[in-house]
């Protein structure tokens, strides 16, 4: 699933997401293909992932939610 990011959304590479989950970057790509994690495609065709969605999957509270 690919969607357009918000202007100020922080995007992560597959390698950065893989490091957070302690898995191989190919696993992150498989999750995106399976619909477990949404991805955004760059103009060059590379996948990027929303930091907020990744942190939510990890169970880390969103900083913006805590500030409100």
mmCIF file of the N, C-alpha and C atoms, coordinates in Angstrom:
data_MODEL
# 
_entry.id   MODEL 
# 
loop_
_atom_site.group_PDB 
_atom_site.id 
_atom_site.type_symbol 
_atom_site.label_atom_id 
_atom_site.label_alt_id 
_atom_site.label_comp_id 
_atom_site.label_asym_id 
_atom_site.label_entity_id 
_atom_site.label_seq_id 
_atom_site.pdbx_PDB_ins_code 
_atom_site.Cartn_x 
_atom_site.Cartn_y 
_atom_site.Cartn_z 
_atom_site.occupancy 
_atom_site.B_iso_or_equiv 
_atom_site.pdbx_formal_charge 
_atom_site.auth_seq_id 
_atom_site.auth_comp_id 
_atom_site.auth_asym_id 
_atom_site.auth_atom_id 
_atom_site.pdbx_PDB_model_num 
ATOM 1   N N  . UNK A 1 1  ? 0.842  -1.168 0.000  1.00 0.00 ? 1  UNK A N  1 
ATOM 2   C CA . UNK A 1 1  ? 0.000  0.000  0.000  1.00 0.00 ? 1  UNK A CA 1 
ATOM 3   C C  . UNK A 1 1  ? 0.891  1.236  0.000  1.00 0.00 ? 1  UNK A C  1 
ATOM 4   N N  . UNK A 1 2  ? 0.716  2.123  -0.930 1.00 0.00 ? 2  UNK A N  1 
ATOM 5   C CA . UNK A 1 2  ? 1.506  3.343  -0.972 1.00 0.00 ? 2  UNK A CA 1 
ATOM 6   C C  . UNK A 1 2  ? 0.578  4.533  -0.847 1.00 0.00 ? 2  UNK A C  1 
ATOM 7   N N  . UNK A 1 3  ? 1.009  5.509  -0.058 1.00 0.00 ? 3  UNK A N  1 
ATOM 8   C CA . UNK A 1 3  ? 0.225  6.720  0.159  1.00 0.00 ? 3  UNK A CA 1 
ATOM 9   C C  . UNK A 1 3  ? 1.144  7.920  0.171  1.00 0.00 ? 3  UNK A C  1 
ATOM 10  N N  . UNK A 1 4  ? 0.564  9.116  0.132  1.00 0.00 ? 4  UNK A N  1 
ATOM 11  C CA . UNK A 1 4  ? 1.344  10.347 0.166  1.00 0.00 ? 4  UNK A CA 1 
ATOM 12  C C  . UNK A 1 4  ? 1.592  10.763 1.613  1.00 0.00 ? 4  UNK A C  1 
ATOM 13  N N  . UNK A 1 5  ? 2.832  11.123 1.985  1.00 0.00 ? 5  UNK A N  1 
ATOM 14  C CA . UNK A 1 5  ? 3.137  11.524 3.353  1.00 0.00 ? 5  UNK A CA 1 
ATOM 15  C C  . UNK A 1 5  ? 2.724  12.965 3.630  1.00 0.00 ? 5  UNK A C  1 
ATOM 16  N N  . UNK A 1 6  ? 2.514  13.285 4.894  1.00 0.00 ? 6  UNK A N  1 
ATOM 17  C CA . UNK A 1 6  ? 2.302  14.665 5.303  1.00 0.00 ? 6  UNK A CA 1 
ATOM 18  C C  . UNK A 1 6  ? 3.614  15.419 5.095  1.00 0.00 ? 6  UNK A C  1 
ATOM 19  N N  . UNK A 1 7  ? 3.540  16.723 4.964  1.00 0.00 ? 7  UNK A N  1 
ATOM 20  C CA . UNK A 1 7  ? 4.731  17.517 4.678  1.00 0.00 ? 7  UNK A CA 1 
ATOM 21  C C  . UNK A 1 7  ? 5.823  17.348 5.740  1.00 0.00 ? 7  UNK A C  1 
ATOM 22  N N  . UNK A 1 8  ? 5.454  17.247 7.017  1.00 0.00 ? 8  UNK A N  1 
ATOM 23  C CA . UNK A 1 8  ? 6.459  17.183 8.076  1.00 0.00 ? 8  UNK A CA 1 
ATOM 24  C C  . UNK A 1 8  ? 6.693  15.767 8.598  1.00 0.00 ? 8  UNK A C  1 
ATOM 25  N N  . UNK A 1 9  ? 6.171  14.772 7.905  1.00 0.00 ? 9  UNK A N  1 
ATOM 26  C CA . UNK A 1 9  ? 6.313  13.382 8.342  1.00 0.00 ? 9  UNK A CA 1 
ATOM 27  C C  . UNK A 1 9  ? 7.763  12.908 8.193  1.00 0.00 ? 9  UNK A C  1 
ATOM 28  N N  . UNK A 1 10 ? 8.294  12.265 9.235  1.00 0.00 ? 10 UNK A N  1 
ATOM 29  C CA . UNK A 1 10 ? 9.638  11.704 9.187  1.00 0.00 ? 10 UNK A CA 1 
ATOM 30  C C  . UNK A 1 10 ? 9.551  10.330 8.539  1.00 0.00 ? 10 UNK A C  1 
ATOM 31  N N  . UNK A 1 11 ? 10.388 10.105 7.525  1.00 0.00 ? 11 UNK A N  1 
ATOM 32  C CA . UNK A 1 11 ? 10.385 8.831  6.811  1.00 0.00 ? 11 UNK A CA 1 
ATOM 33  C C  . UNK A 1 11 ? 11.669 8.064  7.092  1.00 0.00 ? 11 UNK A C  1 
ATOM 34  N N  . UNK A 1 12 ? 11.547 6.752  7.192  1.00 0.00 ? 12 UNK A N  1 
ATOM 35  C CA . UNK A 1 12 ? 12.681 5.883  7.477  1.00 0.00 ? 12 UNK A CA 1 
ATOM 36  C C  . UNK A 1 12 ? 12.946 4.951  6.302  1.00 0.00 ? 12 UNK A C  1 
ATOM 37  N N  . UNK A 1 13 ? 14.193 4.591  6.120  1.00 0.00 ? 13 UNK A N  1 
ATOM 38  C CA . UNK A 1 13 ? 14.581 3.632  5.080  1.00 0.00 ? 13 UNK A CA 1 
ATOM 39  C C  . UNK A 1 13 ? 14.311 2.221  5.600  1.00 0.00 ? 13 UNK A C  1 
ATOM 40  N N  . UNK A 1 14 ? 14.271 1.243  4.681  1.00 0.00 ? 14 UNK A N  1 
ATOM 41  C CA . UNK A 1 14 ? 14.111 -0.144 5.142  1.00 0.00 ? 14 UNK A CA 1 
ATOM 42  C C  . UNK A 1 14 ? 15.206 -0.572 6.128  1.00 0.00 ? 14 UNK A C  1 
ATOM 43  N N  . UNK A 1 15 ? 16.415 -0.115 5.923  1.00 0.00 ? 15 UNK A N  1 
ATOM 44  C CA . UNK A 1 15 ? 17.514 -0.473 6.830  1.00 0.00 ? 15 UNK A CA 1 
ATOM 45  C C  . UNK A 1 15 ? 17.299 0.111  8.232  1.00 0.00 ? 15 UNK A C  1 
ATOM 46  N N  . UNK A 1 16 ? 16.785 1.341  8.293  1.00 0.00 ? 16 UNK A N  1 
ATOM 47  C CA . UNK A 1 16 ? 16.528 1.956  9.603  1.00 0.00 ? 16 UNK A CA 1 
ATOM 48  C C  . UNK A 1 16 ? 15.408 1.223  10.341 1.00 0.00 ? 16 UNK A C  1 
ATOM 49  N N  . UNK A 1 17 ? 14.362 0.851  9.617  1.00 0.00 ? 17 UNK A N  1 
ATOM 50  C CA . UNK A 1 17 ? 13.262 0.101  10.226 1.00 0.00 ? 17 UNK A CA 1 
ATOM 51  C C  . UNK A 1 17 ? 13.760 -1.269 10.677 1.00 0.00 ? 17 UNK A C  1 
ATOM 52  N N  . UNK A 1 18 ? 14.556 -1.908 9.847  1.00 0.00 ? 18 UNK A N  1 
ATOM 53  C CA . UNK A 1 18 ? 15.094 -3.227 10.177 1.00 0.00 ? 18 UNK A CA 1 
ATOM 54  C C  . UNK A 1 18 ? 15.937 -3.183 11.449 1.00 0.00 ? 18 UNK A C  1 
ATOM 55  N N  . UNK A 1 19 ? 16.708 -2.128 11.605 1.00 0.00 ? 19 UNK A N  1 
ATOM 56  C CA . UNK A 1 19 ? 17.523 -1.979 12.808 1.00 0.00 ? 19 UNK A CA 1 
ATOM 57  C C  . UNK A 1 19 ? 16.642 -1.883 14.053 1.00 0.00 ? 19 UNK A C  1 
ATOM 58  N N  . UNK A 1 20 ? 15.556 -1.128 13.961 1.00 0.00 ? 20 UNK A N  1 
ATOM 59  C CA . UNK A 1 20 ? 14.658 -0.974 15.103 1.00 0.00 ? 20 UNK A CA 1 
ATOM 60  C C  . UNK A 1 20 ? 13.992 -2.291 15.500 1.00 0.00 ? 20 UNK A C  1 
ATOM 61  N N  . UNK A 1 21 ? 13.629 -3.103 14.499 1.00 0.00 ? 21 UNK A N  1 
ATOM 62  C CA . UNK A 1 21 ? 12.973 -4.380 14.762 1.00 0.00 ? 21 UNK A CA 1 
ATOM 63  C C  . UNK A 1 21 ? 13.955 -5.537 14.897 1.00 0.00 ? 21 UNK A C  1 
ATOM 64  N N  . UNK A 1 22 ? 15.229 -5.274 14.625 1.00 0.00 ? 22 UNK A N  1 
ATOM 65  C CA . UNK A 1 22 ? 16.269 -6.307 14.663 1.00 0.00 ? 22 UNK A CA 1 
ATOM 66  C C  . UNK A 1 22 ? 15.971 -7.450 13.702 1.00 0.00 ? 22 UNK A C  1 
ATOM 67  N N  . UNK A 1 23 ? 15.644 -7.049 12.460 1.00 0.00 ? 23 UNK A N  1 
ATOM 68  C CA . UNK A 1 23 ? 15.396 -8.007 11.382 1.00 0.00 ? 23 UNK A CA 1 
ATOM 69  C C  . UNK A 1 23 ? 16.175 -7.564 10.151 1.00 0.00 ? 23 UNK A C  1 
ATOM 70  N N  . UNK A 1 24 ? 16.160 -8.367 9.109  1.00 0.00 ? 24 UNK A N  1 
ATOM 71  C CA . UNK A 1 24 ? 16.813 -8.027 7.850  1.00 0.00 ? 24 UNK A CA 1 
ATOM 72  C C  . UNK A 1 24 ? 15.954 -7.016 7.081  1.00 0.00 ? 24 UNK A C  1 
ATOM 73  N N  . UNK A 1 25 ? 16.559 -6.083 6.344  1.00 0.00 ? 25 UNK A N  1 
ATOM 74  C CA . UNK A 1 25 ? 15.777 -5.131 5.548  1.00 0.00 ? 25 UNK A CA 1 
ATOM 75  C C  . UNK A 1 25 ? 14.802 -5.800 4.574  1.00 0.00 ? 25 UNK A C  1 
ATOM 76  N N  . UNK A 1 26 ? 15.150 -6.970 4.044  1.00 0.00 ? 26 UNK A N  1 
ATOM 77  C CA . UNK A 1 26 ? 14.239 -7.691 3.155  1.00 0.00 ? 26 UNK A CA 1 
ATOM 78  C C  . UNK A 1 26 ? 12.954 -8.100 3.883  1.00 0.00 ? 26 UNK A C  1 
ATOM 79  N N  . UNK A 1 27 ? 13.051 -8.365 5.171  1.00 0.00 ? 27 UNK A N  1 
ATOM 80  C CA . UNK A 1 27 ? 11.869 -8.702 5.963  1.00 0.00 ? 27 UNK A CA 1 
ATOM 81  C C  . UNK A 1 27 ? 10.926 -7.514 6.024  1.00 0.00 ? 27 UNK A C  1 
ATOM 82  N N  . UNK A 1 28 ? 11.470 -6.324 6.177  1.00 0.00 ? 28 UNK A N  1 
ATOM 83  C CA . UNK A 1 28 ? 10.655 -5.106 6.216  1.00 0.00 ? 28 UNK A CA 1 
ATOM 84  C C  . UNK A 1 28 ? 9.932  -4.937 4.883  1.00 0.00 ? 28 UNK A C  1 
ATOM 85  N N  . UNK A 1 29 ? 10.620 -5.186 3.782  1.00 0.00 ? 29 UNK A N  1 
ATOM 86  C CA . UNK A 1 29 ? 10.001 -5.097 2.461  1.00 0.00 ? 29 UNK A CA 1 
ATOM 87  C C  . UNK A 1 29 ? 8.883  -6.130 2.322  1.00 0.00 ? 29 UNK A C  1 
ATOM 88  N N  . UNK A 1 30 ? 9.092  -7.322 2.852  1.00 0.00 ? 30 UNK A N  1 
ATOM 89  C CA . UNK A 1 30 ? 8.047  -8.357 2.806  1.00 0.00 ? 30 UNK A CA 1 
ATOM 90  C C  . UNK A 1 30 ? 6.819  -7.930 3.608  1.00 0.00 ? 30 UNK A C  1 
ATOM 91  N N  . UNK A 1 31 ? 7.047  -7.292 4.762  1.00 0.00 ? 31 UNK A N  1 
ATOM 92  C CA . UNK A 1 31 ? 5.931  -6.800 5.568  1.00 0.00 ? 31 UNK A CA 1 
ATOM 93  C C  . UNK A 1 31 ? 5.118  -5.772 4.791  1.00 0.00 ? 31 UNK A C  1 
ATOM 94  N N  . UNK A 1 32 ? 5.808  -4.910 4.063  1.00 0.00 ? 32 UNK A N  1 
ATOM 95  C CA . UNK A 1 32 ? 5.115  -3.894 3.269  1.00 0.00 ? 32 UNK A CA 1 
ATOM 96  C C  . UNK A 1 32 ? 4.302  -4.547 2.152  1.00 0.00 ? 32 UNK A C  1 
ATOM 97  N N  . UNK A 1 33 ? 4.883  -5.529 1.489  1.00 0.00 ? 33 UNK A N  1 
ATOM 98  C CA . UNK A 1 33 ? 4.169  -6.230 0.414  1.00 0.00 ? 33 UNK A CA 1 
ATOM 99  C C  . UNK A 1 33 ? 2.962  -6.979 0.950  1.00 0.00 ? 33 UNK A C  1 
ATOM 100 N N  . UNK A 1 34 ? 3.042  -7.473 2.175  1.00 0.00 ? 34 UNK A N  1 
ATOM 101 C CA . UNK A 1 34 ? 1.949  -8.214 2.797  1.00 0.00 ? 34 UNK A CA 1 
ATOM 102 C C  . UNK A 1 34 ? 0.899  -7.298 3.409  1.00 0.00 ? 34 UNK A C  1 
ATOM 103 N N  . UNK A 1 35 ? 1.161  -5.985 3.441  1.00 0.00 ? 35 UNK A N  1 
ATOM 104 C CA . UNK A 1 35 ? 0.208  -5.035 3.990  1.00 0.00 ? 35 UNK A CA 1 
ATOM 105 C C  . UNK A 1 35 ? 0.299  -4.836 5.489  1.00 0.00 ? 35 UNK A C  1 
ATOM 106 N N  . UNK A 1 36 ? 1.329  -5.380 6.114  1.00 0.00 ? 36 UNK A N  1 
ATOM 107 C CA . UNK A 1 36 ? 1.501  -5.220 7.558  1.00 0.00 ? 36 UNK A CA 1 
ATOM 108 C C  . UNK A 1 36 ? 2.051  -3.856 7.923  1.00 0.00 ? 36 UNK A C  1 
ATOM 109 N N  . UNK A 1 37 ? 2.681  -3.209 6.967  1.00 0.00 ? 37 UNK A N  1 
ATOM 110 C CA . UNK A 1 37 ? 3.313  -1.906 7.163  1.00 0.00 ? 37 UNK A CA 1 
ATOM 111 C C  . UNK A 1 37 ? 3.145  -1.115 5.868  1.00 0.00 ? 37 UNK A C  1 
ATOM 112 N N  . UNK A 1 38 ? 2.625  0.102  5.973  1.00 0.00 ? 38 UNK A N  1 
ATOM 113 C CA . UNK A 1 38 ? 2.431  0.877  4.747  1.00 0.00 ? 38 UNK A CA 1 
ATOM 114 C C  . UNK A 1 38 ? 3.745  1.532  4.332  1.00 0.00 ? 38 UNK A C  1 
ATOM 115 N N  . UNK A 1 39 ? 3.928  1.655  3.040  1.00 0.00 ? 39 UNK A N  1 
ATOM 116 C CA . UNK A 1 39 ? 5.158  2.253  2.527  1.00 0.00 ? 39 UNK A CA 1 
ATOM 117 C C  . UNK A 1 39 ? 4.834  3.359  1.549  1.00 0.00 ? 39 UNK A C  1 
ATOM 118 N N  . UNK A 1 40 ? 5.804  4.222  1.371  1.00 0.00 ? 40 UNK A N  1 
ATOM 119 C CA . UNK A 1 40 ? 5.732  5.322  0.414  1.00 0.00 ? 40 UNK A CA 1 
ATOM 120 C C  . UNK A 1 40 ? 6.874  5.102  -0.559 1.00 0.00 ? 40 UNK A C  1 
ATOM 121 N N  . UNK A 1 41 ? 6.612  5.301  -1.823 1.00 0.00 ? 41 UNK A N  1 
ATOM 122 C CA . UNK A 1 41 ? 7.654  5.131  -2.836 1.00 0.00 ? 41 UNK A CA 1 
ATOM 123 C C  . UNK A 1 41 ? 8.250  6.485  -3.197 1.00 0.00 ? 41 UNK A C  1 
ATOM 124 N N  . UNK A 1 42 ? 9.578  6.542  -3.252 1.00 0.00 ? 42 UNK A N  1 
ATOM 125 C CA . UNK A 1 42 ? 10.255 7.751  -3.702 1.00 0.00 ? 42 UNK A CA 1 
ATOM 126 C C  . UNK A 1 42 ? 10.166 7.809  -5.224 1.00 0.00 ? 42 UNK A C  1 
ATOM 127 N N  . UNK A 1 43 ? 10.589 8.914  -5.800 1.00 0.00 ? 43 UNK A N  1 
ATOM 128 C CA . UNK A 1 43 ? 10.594 9.036  -7.255 1.00 0.00 ? 43 UNK A CA 1 
ATOM 129 C C  . UNK A 1 43 ? 11.491 7.984  -7.898 1.00 0.00 ? 43 UNK A C  1 
ATOM 130 N N  . UNK A 1 44 ? 12.516 7.568  -7.182 1.00 0.00 ? 44 UNK A N  1 
ATOM 131 C CA . UNK A 1 44 ? 13.421 6.539  -7.688 1.00 0.00 ? 44 UNK A CA 1 
ATOM 132 C C  . UNK A 1 44 ? 12.923 5.120  -7.461 1.00 0.00 ? 44 UNK A C  1 
ATOM 133 N N  . UNK A 1 45 ? 11.754 4.977  -6.828 1.00 0.00 ? 45 UNK A N  1 
ATOM 134 C CA . UNK A 1 45 ? 11.175 3.663  -6.608 1.00 0.00 ? 45 UNK A CA 1 
ATOM 135 C C  . UNK A 1 45 ? 11.560 2.998  -5.293 1.00 0.00 ? 45 UNK A C  1 
ATOM 136 N N  . UNK A 1 46 ? 12.269 3.703  -4.433 1.00 0.00 ? 46 UNK A N  1 
ATOM 137 C CA . UNK A 1 46 ? 12.668 3.140  -3.143 1.00 0.00 ? 46 UNK A CA 1 
ATOM 138 C C  . UNK A 1 46 ? 11.540 3.293  -2.126 1.00 0.00 ? 46 UNK A C  1 
ATOM 139 N N  . UNK A 1 47 ? 11.465 2.341  -1.214 1.00 0.00 ? 47 UNK A N  1 
ATOM 140 C CA . UNK A 1 47 ? 10.432 2.397  -0.181 1.00 0.00 ? 47 UNK A CA 1 
ATOM 141 C C  . UNK A 1 47 ? 10.894 3.239  1.001  1.00 0.00 ? 47 UNK A C  1 
ATOM 142 N N  . UNK A 1 48 ? 9.938  3.944  1.576  1.00 0.00 ? 48 UNK A N  1 
ATOM 143 C CA . UNK A 1 48 ? 10.156 4.682  2.819  1.00 0.00 ? 48 UNK A CA 1 
ATOM 144 C C  . UNK A 1 48 ? 8.968  4.403  3.725  1.00 0.00 ? 48 UNK A C  1 
ATOM 145 N N  . UNK A 1 49 ? 9.210  4.462  5.032  1.00 0.00 ? 49 UNK A N  1 
ATOM 146 C CA . UNK A 1 49 ? 8.192  4.113  6.017  1.00 0.00 ? 49 UNK A CA 1 
ATOM 147 C C  . UNK A 1 49 ? 8.016  5.254  7.003  1.00 0.00 ? 49 UNK A C  1 
ATOM 148 N N  . UNK A 1 50 ? 6.767  5.500  7.390  1.00 0.00 ? 50 UNK A N  1 
ATOM 149 C CA . UNK A 1 50 ? 6.472  6.569  8.348  1.00 0.00 ? 50 UNK A CA 1 
ATOM 150 C C  . UNK A 1 50 ? 7.018  6.193  9.725  1.00 0.00 ? 50 UNK A C  1 
ATOM 151 N N  . UNK A 1 51 ? 7.790  7.094  10.299 1.00 0.00 ? 51 UNK A N  1 
ATOM 152 C CA . UNK A 1 51 ? 8.357  6.853  11.623 1.00 0.00 ? 51 UNK A CA 1 
ATOM 153 C C  . UNK A 1 51 ? 7.248  6.644  12.652 1.00 0.00 ? 51 UNK A C  1 
ATOM 154 N N  . UNK A 1 52 ? 6.185  7.429  12.566 1.00 0.00 ? 52 UNK A N  1 
ATOM 155 C CA . UNK A 1 52 ? 5.104  7.319  13.542 1.00 0.00 ? 52 UNK A CA 1 
ATOM 156 C C  . UNK A 1 52 ? 4.456  5.931  13.511 1.00 0.00 ? 52 UNK A C  1 
ATOM 157 N N  . UNK A 1 53 ? 4.268  5.374  12.320 1.00 0.00 ? 53 UNK A N  1 
ATOM 158 C CA . UNK A 1 53 ? 3.664  4.045  12.191 1.00 0.00 ? 53 UNK A CA 1 
ATOM 159 C C  . UNK A 1 53 ? 4.611  2.964  12.728 1.00 0.00 ? 53 UNK A C  1 
ATOM 160 N N  . UNK A 1 54 ? 5.895  3.105  12.430 1.00 0.00 ? 54 UNK A N  1 
ATOM 161 C CA . UNK A 1 54 ? 6.890  2.133  12.898 1.00 0.00 ? 54 UNK A CA 1 
ATOM 162 C C  . UNK A 1 54 ? 6.960  2.150  14.420 1.00 0.00 ? 54 UNK A C  1 
ATOM 163 N N  . UNK A 1 55 ? 7.005  3.340  15.016 1.00 0.00 ? 55 UNK A N  1 
ATOM 164 C CA . UNK A 1 55 ? 7.074  3.433  16.472 1.00 0.00 ? 55 UNK A CA 1 
ATOM 165 C C  . UNK A 1 55 ? 5.809  2.897  17.129 1.00 0.00 ? 55 UNK A C  1 
ATOM 166 N N  . UNK A 1 56 ? 4.663  3.103  16.479 1.00 0.00 ? 56 UNK A N  1 
ATOM 167 C CA . UNK A 1 56 ? 3.407  2.563  16.998 1.00 0.00 ? 56 UNK A CA 1 
ATOM 168 C C  . UNK A 1 56 ? 3.449  1.033  17.014 1.00 0.00 ? 56 UNK A C  1 
ATOM 169 N N  . UNK A 1 57 ? 3.982  0.436  15.946 1.00 0.00 ? 57 UNK A N  1 
ATOM 170 C CA . UNK A 1 57 ? 4.109  -1.020 15.905 1.00 0.00 ? 57 UNK A CA 1 
ATOM 171 C C  . UNK A 1 57 ? 5.066  -1.537 16.974 1.00 0.00 ? 57 UNK A C  1 
ATOM 172 N N  . UNK A 1 58 ? 6.070  -0.730 17.297 1.00 0.00 ? 58 UNK A N  1 
ATOM 173 C CA . UNK A 1 58 ? 7.027  -1.121 18.336 1.00 0.00 ? 58 UNK A CA 1 
ATOM 174 C C  . UNK A 1 58 ? 6.461  -0.909 19.740 1.00 0.00 ? 58 UNK A C  1 
ATOM 175 N N  . UNK A 1 59 ? 5.353  -0.153 19.833 1.00 0.00 ? 59 UNK A N  1 
ATOM 176 C CA . UNK A 1 59 ? 4.760  0.125  21.136 1.00 0.00 ? 59 UNK A CA 1 
ATOM 177 C C  . UNK A 1 59 ? 5.361  1.330  21.827 1.00 0.00 ? 59 UNK A C  1 
ATOM 178 N N  . UNK A 1 60 ? 6.037  2.184  21.058 1.00 0.00 ? 60 UNK A N  1 
ATOM 179 C CA . UNK A 1 60 ? 6.638  3.398  21.609 1.00 0.00 ? 60 UNK A CA 1 
ATOM 180 C C  . UNK A 1 60 ? 5.621  4.527  21.498 1.00 0.00 ? 60 UNK A C  1 
ATOM 181 N N  . UNK A 1 61 ? 5.322  5.234  22.600 1.00 0.00 ? 61 UNK A N  1 
ATOM 182 C CA . UNK A 1 61 ? 4.365  6.340  22.522 1.00 0.00 ? 61 UNK A CA 1 
ATOM 183 C C  . UNK A 1 61 ? 4.847  7.435  21.584 1.00 0.00 ? 61 UNK A C  1 
ATOM 184 N N  . UNK A 1 62 ? 3.923  8.028  20.854 1.00 0.00 ? 62 UNK A N  1 
ATOM 185 C CA . UNK A 1 62 ? 4.231  9.107  19.922 1.00 0.00 ? 62 UNK A CA 1 
ATOM 186 C C  . UNK A 1 62 ? 4.526  10.386 20.702 1.00 0.00 ? 62 UNK A C  1 
ATOM 187 N N  . UNK A 1 63 ? 5.620  11.069 20.395 1.00 0.00 ? 63 UNK A N  1 
ATOM 188 C CA . UNK A 1 63 ? 6.016  12.299 21.077 1.00 0.00 ? 63 UNK A CA 1 
ATOM 189 C C  . UNK A 1 63 ? 4.955  13.391 20.933 1.00 0.00 ? 63 UNK A C  1 
ATOM 190 N N  . UNK A 1 64 ? 4.338  13.499 19.770 1.00 0.00 ? 64 UNK A N  1 
ATOM 191 C CA . UNK A 1 64 ? 3.324  14.537 19.534 1.00 0.00 ? 64 UNK A CA 1 
ATOM 192 C C  . UNK A 1 64 ? 2.094  14.303 20.393 1.00 0.00 ? 64 UNK A C  1 
ATOM 193 N N  . UNK A 1 65 ? 1.727  13.042 20.617 1.00 0.00 ? 65 UNK A N  1 
ATOM 194 C CA . UNK A 1 65 ? 0.571  12.721 21.464 1.00 0.00 ? 65 UNK A CA 1 
ATOM 195 C C  . UNK A 1 65 ? 0.826  13.123 22.907 1.00 0.00 ? 65 UNK A C  1 
ATOM 196 N N  . UNK A 1 66 ? 2.035  12.958 23.378 1.00 0.00 ? 66 UNK A N  1 
ATOM 197 C CA . UNK A 1 66 ? 2.358  13.275 24.774 1.00 0.00 ? 66 UNK A CA 1 
ATOM 198 C C  . UNK A 1 66 ? 2.458  14.776 25.006 1.00 0.00 ? 66 UNK A C  1 
ATOM 199 N N  . UNK A 1 67 ? 2.762  15.564 23.986 1.00 0.00 ? 67 UNK A N  1 
ATOM 200 C CA . UNK A 1 67 ? 2.922  16.999 24.151 1.00 0.00 ? 67 UNK A CA 1 
ATOM 201 C C  . UNK A 1 67 ? 1.577  17.699 24.270 1.00 0.00 ? 67 UNK A C  1 
ATOM 202 N N  . UNK A 1 68 ? 0.525  17.141 23.656 1.00 0.00 ? 68 UNK A N  1 
ATOM 203 C CA . UNK A 1 68 ? -0.787 17.753 23.593 1.00 0.00 ? 68 UNK A CA 1 
ATOM 204 C C  . UNK A 1 68 ? -1.454 17.818 24.889 1.00 0.00 ? 68 UNK A C  1 
# 
